[in-house]
Amino acid sequence: MASQDIKAQIPGFAKKDRVVTTAEIAKQYGISWNTAEKYLLELALDGKFRRIKKAGVNLWVLI
């Protein structure tokens, strides 16, 4: 699956719970944690997610 396809699907996956972790995205799409973090950071810059740092984990809240 192309990177832009995965990045475009992440907000749809997050709609169910509104809060996801980097590890959940990595597992869902079969990508590395670092790649998932990169996509989520890009989506945050696009105004689609907000990051909350909590006890060693990043929580990503769908806006």
N, C-alpha and C positions, 0 to 999 in steps of 0.2 A: 504494500500500500504506500502511495506517495506521501511525503511528509505534509504537503498542503492538505491532502485528504484527511489525514489524522487530525491535524490542527483544527480543521473545520468541523470535525465530529465531536471534539471535546466538549464544547458548550452544550450540545444535545445530550451527551452522556451525563453531564453535571446537572441537568434540569431536574432529574428525579429527586436528588437529595439537596441540591443547591450548594453543598460543601463537599469538596473532594480533596484527597491528598495526592501528592506527586506519585507515591507508590501505587495507588489505585489506578491512576491513568497509565502508568508504565505496565502494570499487569493486564489491564483491559485491552491495550493495543499491542502488547508484545514488543515494547520498546524499552530501552534502558531508562533508568531513573533520571540520568542526566539529560537525555533527550526530552523526556516528559517535562522536566523542570524548565527546559528552554522553551518549549511550546507554551507552557503556562505563563511564563514571564512575558513572552510576546503577546499573548492574549490579554494579560494585565495591562501592558502598554497600550493595547488597542481599546482599553476600557471595558473589557468583557468580564474580567475577574478582579478580585481584590485579594491580596495575600495577607494572611494573619500568621505570624510566627508564634508557635505555642510549644513549649517544652521540647525543643529539638525536632519539631515537625512543622512543615508548611501546610497550612489549611488554605484552600483556594475557594473563595466564595463567589458564586455566579452573581453578577450584578444585573 
